[in-house]
């Protein structure tokens, strides 16, 4: 009888109702325990609240893997650029004279 689908559905519905009703009091208990005298209790409650809020602390043993794949050889297939031969031209020297009002 307990394994029949309609009985299991009834139990699951009742469990969900009970848990829904207990959510607010449980949150109040966690909020009170956040200010507990024991630092260990306070820290564990803080971590639990962060996890519930979606802020999961990274595992200290986690490893960051760099997935950058670099080629062993680089083949430049661009057309060679023509070399333009030229001589540098010196710009003409400009002599500045002080303005009449600056003297």
Secondary structure, DSSP 8 states (H G I E B T S, - for coil): -TTSHHHHHHHHHHHHHHHHHHHHHHHHHHHHHHT-S-HHHHHHHHHHHHHHTT-----TT----------S-----S---------------------GGG-
